[in-house]
Amino acid sequence: MSYKIIYHGSESVVEKPIYQYQGSNKHNDYGLGFYCTQNLDMAKEWANRTTRSGFANKYSFDDRGLKILDLTDKTKYSVLNWISILIHNREISDNDQIEYADVLSYLEKYYINTEEYDVVIGYRADDAYFRFPLMFIRNILTYEKLEEIYLLGNLGKQYVLISEKAFRRIKFIEAIPAEPLFFERYHRRKDGADNSYRELERLERASKGTRVRDLMGKEND
């Protein structure tokens, strides 16, 4: 790795990210951290989720010598590693925790503690798309379809600063205004996720493929 240009989408200018900022959401995909992307347009979408006047904060980041967990490296990690981290950090209803306790227990063995790393690189799930991992946990969505949605999809990668050491390596360059059109882009993406969810829920129940309970059964053979 080396010097990187990364962006953080926000309603405000963020010149100095604060390590373990109390206003951060600990239930984000990879836990408490500073969430960035190397894609400027994606940062502008994120900046304009609730406004038409946000900013893509631009930084240089020196990741040399840092301990990096790159979940997008398919030679080392699978979608099961990725989903186990998501369900560990995001909130799951009490009903799902009870009804699918065996599934959650099975996925737990694929969990990787992100707090042991300085940086995590991984695919985005965001609120609109987290329903798809839940559909997988509920034994509806196939492994193949889940992998297609995320690993081959267009949600993009997140570049998440986790450790205090990583926060010391980031340097603010400028705040780039996010044009109002990115508000519409974000909500078109969200609406597309809503439509895809409804369609997949209808089709996947009868589709062929490997579901989580199939994976669990193979390990018990």
Phi, psi and chi 1 to 4 in degrees:
 res  aa     phi    psi   chi1   chi2   chi3   chi4
   1 MET       -  177.7  -61.8  -69.4 -177.9      -
   2 SER  -165.7 -156.3   58.2      -      -      -
   3 TYR   -69.0  139.0  -77.7   92.3      -      -
   4 LYS  -129.0  152.4  -64.4  -77.8 -173.5  -64.1
   5 ILE  -102.0  122.4  -64.9  -63.2      -      -
   6 ILE  -129.5  159.0   55.0  177.2      -      -
   7 TYR  -129.3  145.9  -55.8   90.7      -      -
   8 HIS  -124.7  118.7  172.5   74.9      -      -
   9 GLY   -82.6  129.4      -      -      -      -
  10 SER  -154.3  158.2  174.2      -      -      -
  11 GLU   -70.8  -17.3  -66.7 -177.9    8.4      -
  12 SER  -129.8  169.5   57.5      -      -      -
  13 VAL   -78.8  131.6  176.2      -      -      -
  14 VAL  -122.4   93.6 -177.2      -      -      -
  15 GLU   -79.4  -34.0  -67.2 -169.0   15.9      -
  16 LYS  -134.2   96.2 -172.0  172.0  179.1   58.4
  17 PRO   -58.4  139.3  -20.6   32.1      -      -
  18 ILE  -102.0  125.0  -59.3  172.7      -      -
  19 TYR   -61.3  129.8  173.2   63.1      -      -
  20 GLN    50.0   45.4  -68.0 -169.0  -19.9      -
  21 TYR   -57.9  129.3  173.7   55.5      -      -
  22 GLN   -65.0  -21.3  -69.5 -175.1  -11.4      -
  23 GLY   -83.3   -3.2      -      -      -      -
  24 SER   -73.1  156.5  -59.5      -      -      -
  25 ASN   -94.2  111.0 -176.4   -0.4      -      -
  26 LYS   -71.8   -9.9   65.6  179.7 -179.6  179.9
  27 HIS   -96.8   16.4  -64.5  -61.7      -      -
  28 ASN   -68.4  172.2  -80.1  -28.6      -      -
  29 ASP   -48.8  -46.5  -65.0  -10.1      -      -
  30 TYR  -115.3   24.3  -54.3  107.6      -      -
  31 GLY    83.7 -158.2      -      -      -      -
  32 LEU   -73.3  124.9 -160.7   60.0      -      -
  33 GLY   179.8  179.4      -      -      -      -
  34 PHE  -105.4  112.7 -170.8   59.2      -      -
  35 TYR   -93.5  123.5  -75.1   70.9      -      -
  36 CYS  -132.9  174.8  -59.3      -      -      -
  37 THR  -146.5  157.4  175.4      -      -      -
  38 GLN   -92.5    2.4  -68.9 -175.0  -70.9      -
  39 ASN  -102.6  111.7 -174.5  -49.5      -      -
  40 LEU   -60.9  -43.9  175.6   57.9      -      -
  41 ASP   -63.2  -37.6  -75.8   -6.3      -      -
  42 MET   -65.8  -39.2 -167.0   63.3   68.3      -
  43 ALA   -63.8  -38.1      -      -      -      -
  44 LYS   -67.1  -37.8  -72.3 -177.0  175.5 -178.8
  45 GLU   -60.4  -46.5  -82.3 -167.6   26.7      -
  46 TRP   -64.3  -36.1 -159.2 -112.9      -      -
  47 ALA   -65.3  -30.6      -      -      -      -
  48 ASN  -107.7   30.2  -81.2    8.2      -      -
  49 ARG   -61.6  -41.7  -72.9  175.7  -63.3  161.6
  50 THR  -120.9    3.9   59.6      -      -      -
  51 THR  -145.5  167.5 -179.7      -      -      -
  52 ARG  -110.7   19.8  -71.1  179.6  170.0   81.8
  53 SER  -143.3   38.9   56.5      -      -      -
  54 GLY   -83.8 -171.3      -      -      -      -
  55 PHE  -136.5  144.0  -62.5   90.4      -      -
  56 ALA   -98.6  101.9      -      -      -      -
  57 ASN   -75.9  126.9  -65.2  -82.6      -      -
  58 LYS  -104.6  134.5 -178.3  179.1  179.8  179.7
  59 TYR  -135.9  155.3  -50.9   89.4      -      -
  60 SER  -100.2  144.5   64.6      -      -      -
  61 PHE  -140.2  125.1 -179.7   59.1      -      -
  62 ASP   -99.8  105.5  178.0    7.6      -      -
  63 ASP  -101.7   13.9   64.6    6.5      -      -
  64 ARG   -65.7  130.7  -68.8  176.6  -62.4  178.6
  65 GLY    81.1   -0.8      -      -      -      -
  66 LEU   -85.6  154.6  -64.1 -177.7      -      -
  67 LYS   -86.3  113.4 -171.7  175.8 -179.4 -178.3
  68 ILE  -116.9  129.3  -62.1  173.8      -      -
  69 LEU  -101.3  108.5  172.8   62.1      -      -
  70 ASP  -104.6   94.4 -174.2   -4.2      -      -
  71 LEU   -72.6   -9.8  -68.1  166.0      -      -
  72 THR   -84.8   -3.2   68.1      -      -      -
  73 ASP   -80.8   99.8 -176.4  -13.5      -      -
  74 LYS   -71.0  -12.5  -60.7  176.3 -171.1  177.2
  75 THR   -77.9  -17.5   66.1      -      -      -
  76 LYS  -114.0  -31.9  -64.6 -179.3  179.1  178.5
  77 TYR  -131.2  154.3  -53.4  105.2      -      -
  78 SER  -119.0  175.0   75.8      -      -      -
  79 VAL   -61.4  -23.1   70.0      -      -      -
  80 LEU   -71.1  -36.7  -64.0  179.3      -      -
  81 ASN   -61.4  -44.0  -63.0  116.1      -      -
  82 TRP   -65.8  -47.3  178.1   71.6      -      -
  83 ILE   -68.6  -32.1 -166.4  174.1      -      -
  84 SER   -66.4  -34.5   67.1      -      -      -
  85 ILE   -69.2  -41.7  -65.7  172.6      -      -
  86 LEU   -58.9  -49.6  -69.8 -174.4      -      -
  87 ILE   -71.6  -22.6   62.4  176.5      -      -
  88 HIS   -70.6  -36.3 -176.6   87.9      -      -
  89 ASN   -94.4  -34.5  -70.5  -47.1      -      -
  90 ARG   -86.5  159.7  -75.8 -176.2  166.7  -93.1
  91 GLU   -84.0  132.0  -64.2 -178.9  -68.2      -
  92 ILE  -119.3  139.0  -62.9  176.9      -      -
  93 SER   -61.2  154.4   71.8      -      -      -
  94 ASP   -59.7  -38.2  -69.1  -19.0      -      -
  95 ASN   -61.5  -45.1  -73.9  -19.4      -      -
  96 ASP   -66.0  -38.6  -79.8  -21.2      -      -
  97 GLN   -62.8  -34.8  -70.9 -172.8   45.4      -
  98 ILE   -78.7  -50.6  -66.3  169.9      -      -
  99 GLU   -68.4  -33.2 -174.1  169.0   -3.8      -
 100 TYR  -115.9   33.7  -57.5  101.8      -      -
 101 ALA   -59.4  -37.3      -      -      -      -
 102 ASP   -67.8  -36.9   58.5  -24.5      -      -
 103 VAL   -66.8  -46.0  174.5      -      -      -
 104 LEU   -62.6  -37.2  -63.1  174.5      -      -
 105 SER   -65.7  -40.5  178.0      -      -      -
 106 TYR   -62.7  -44.2  165.1   75.1      -      -
 107 LEU   -71.5  -23.3  -67.7  172.0      -      -
 108 GLU   -59.3  -30.0 -174.9   68.4   21.8      -
 109 LYS   -71.3  -12.9   66.5 -176.2  177.7 -179.4
 110 TYR   -93.9   -0.3  -68.1   94.7      -      -
 111 TYR   -69.1  140.0  174.0   68.2      -      -
 112 ILE  -122.5  127.3  -58.6  168.5      -      -
 113 ASN   -75.7  107.2 -174.9    0.4      -      -
 114 THR   -68.7  -19.6   56.7      -      -      -
 115 GLU   -68.4  -12.3  -67.1 -179.4    0.3      -
 116 GLU   -85.0    0.5  -63.6  177.6   -2.0      -
 117 TYR  -118.6  159.5  -67.6   83.5      -      -
 118 ASP   -83.7  -36.7  -61.7  -52.1      -      -
 119 VAL  -139.0  142.0  176.5      -      -      -
 120 VAL  -121.2  130.0  174.3      -      -      -
 121 ILE  -110.5  123.7  -58.5  171.9      -      -
 122 GLY  -159.4  166.1      -      -      -      -
 123 TYR   -74.1  149.1  -67.8   96.8      -      -
 124 ARG   -76.3  150.2  -76.2  178.7   52.8 -165.4
 125 ALA  -120.2  -39.5      -      -      -      -
 126 ASP    39.2  172.7   74.6   26.2      -      -
 127 ASP   -61.8  -38.2  -65.8  -20.5      -      -
 128 ALA   -67.6  -30.5      -      -      -      -
 129 TYR  -100.3   -8.0  -79.4   83.1      -      -
 130 PHE   -67.0  -17.1 -175.0   58.9      -      -
 131 ARG   -63.2  -26.6  -68.2  169.9  -62.9 -177.6
 132 PHE   -69.7  -45.3  -64.2  108.7      -      -
 133 PRO   -58.9  -35.9  -27.7   35.4      -      -
 134 LEU   -63.7  -36.9  -72.3  177.6      -      -
 135 MET   -66.4  -34.1 -161.1 -169.4  -59.4      -
 136 PHE   -66.2  -46.5  177.0   74.3      -      -
 137 ILE   -59.3  -34.7  -68.8  167.1      -      -
 138 ARG   -81.4    8.1  -66.5  166.0 -177.1  160.7
 139 ASN    67.8   27.5 -150.7   49.0      -      -
 140 ILE  -102.0  -53.9  -61.3  171.4      -      -
 141 LEU   -79.1  136.0 -169.5   68.4      -      -
 142 THR   -77.8  157.3   63.7      -      -      -
 143 TYR   -57.3  -42.7  178.9   93.3      -      -
 144 GLU   -62.9  -41.8  -67.1   82.3    5.1      -
 145 LYS   -71.0  -38.7 -179.8   57.5   69.6  173.2
 146 LEU   -61.8  -43.0 -179.2   67.5      -      -
 147 GLU   -63.1  -39.3 -165.2  168.9   48.2      -
 148 GLU   -65.1  -43.7  176.7 -174.1  -28.4      -
 149 ILE   -61.0  -42.9  -70.5  170.3      -      -
 150 TYR   -96.5  -54.3  -71.3   98.7      -      -
 151 LEU   -72.4  -28.8  -55.5 -171.7      -      -
 152 LEU  -109.4    3.4  -57.1  178.8      -      -
 153 GLY   -84.4 -168.2      -      -      -      -
 154 ASN  -117.8   25.1   60.3   -8.4      -      -
 155 LEU   -73.7  -23.9  -73.0 -179.7      -      -
 156 GLY    86.7  173.2      -      -      -      -
 157 LYS  -100.7  148.6  -63.3  179.2 -177.3  179.5
 158 GLN  -104.5  144.6  -64.0 -170.7  109.1      -
 159 TYR  -121.5  102.3 -153.9   94.2      -      -
 160 VAL  -110.6  121.8 -171.3      -      -      -
 161 LEU   -83.6  123.3  -79.9   60.6      -      -
 162 ILE  -107.4  -49.0  -58.5  -67.0      -      -
 163 SER   -91.8  161.6   71.2      -      -      -
 164 GLU   -62.6  -35.1 -171.2  171.7   10.2      -
 165 LYS   -60.3  -42.2 -177.6  178.2 -179.8 -179.6
 166 ALA   -65.6  -39.1      -      -      -      -
 167 PHE   -63.0  -30.1  -86.2   70.7      -      -
 168 ARG   -73.7  -12.2  -68.8 -162.9  -63.7  -93.9
 169 ARG   -95.5   -0.3  -61.7  -72.4 -167.7   86.8
 170 ILE   -99.9  139.6 -167.6  168.1      -      -
 171 LYS  -132.8  123.1 -177.9  178.1  179.3  179.8
 172 PHE   -68.0  136.3  179.1   76.4      -      -
 173 ILE  -109.6  -55.1  -62.3  175.3      -      -
 174 GLU  -167.2  163.9   62.5  176.1  -32.6      -
 175 ALA  -109.8  118.6      -      -      -      -
 176 ILE   -99.4  119.8  -56.1  170.0      -      -
 177 PRO   -60.1  138.1  -23.3   34.6      -      -
 178 ALA   -92.7  118.9      -      -      -      -
 179 GLU   -62.9  150.0  -62.5   87.2  -19.5      -
 180 PRO   -53.4  -28.9  -28.2   36.1      -      -
 181 LEU   -60.7  -23.1   65.4   89.4      -      -
 182 PHE   -73.4  -20.1  -74.8   96.1      -      -
 183 PHE   -63.4  -46.7  176.2   86.9      -      -
 184 GLU   -65.7  -39.1  -77.8   74.3   24.2      -
 185 ARG   -61.6  -44.5  -76.7 -165.6 -170.9 -178.4
 186 TYR   -60.6  -45.6  173.3   82.8      -      -
 187 HIS   -74.9  -26.3  -72.7  -79.7      -      -
 188 ARG   -65.9  -39.8  -81.1 -159.8  -58.5  -89.1
 189 ARG   -64.5  -42.7 -172.4 -173.8  -62.8  -83.3
 190 LYS   -64.0  -44.5 -177.6  178.9 -179.3  -59.1
 191 ASP   -62.3  -37.8  -69.3  -16.3      -      -
 192 GLY   -63.2  -37.7      -      -      -      -
 193 ALA   -64.9  -40.5      -      -      -      -
 194 ASP   -60.4  -46.3  -67.1  -19.7      -      -
 195 ASN   -66.5  -41.5  -66.3  -27.6      -      -
 196 SER   -63.7  -38.9  -64.4      -      -      -
 197 TYR   -61.6  -48.1  177.4   82.4      -      -
 198 ARG   -62.6  -41.1  -72.0 -170.0  -69.4  -90.7
 199 GLU   -69.0  -43.3 -177.3   69.3    6.7      -
 200 LEU   -65.7  -38.5  -85.6  173.7      -      -
 201 GLU   -60.5  -35.0 -169.2  172.8   37.4      -
 202 ARG   -74.3  -43.1 -178.5  179.5   67.3   83.2
 203 LEU   -83.3  -36.3  -65.0  175.2      -      -
 204 GLU   -69.7  -24.6  -80.4  -69.4  -68.5      -
 205 ARG   -59.4  -32.3  -67.9 -178.6 -174.0  -84.0
 206 ALA  -107.0    2.7      -      -      -      -
 207 SER   -80.8  158.0   69.4      -      -      -
 208 LYS   -86.2  153.9  -64.6 -179.9  179.7  179.6
 209 GLY   145.9  179.0      -      -      -      -
 210 THR   -98.5  121.7  -53.4      -      -      -
 211 ARG  -103.2  169.3  -68.6  173.4  171.4   78.5
 212 VAL   -61.3  -36.0   65.4      -      -      -
 213 ARG   -71.9  -24.2  -67.1 -163.1 -174.6  -82.8
 214 ASP   -66.9  -42.6  -63.6  -34.0      -      -
 215 LEU   -62.6  -42.3  -63.7  172.5      -      -
 216 MET   -64.8  -39.2  -66.7  165.2   63.6      -
 217 GLY   -65.8  -39.2      -      -      -      -
 218 LYS   -63.0  -36.9  -71.8  177.9 -179.0  177.4
 219 GLU   -72.1  -21.7  -68.1 -161.0    2.0      -
 220 ASN   -90.9   -8.2  -69.0  -31.9      -      -
 221 ASP   -69.3      -  -71.3  -16.3      -      -
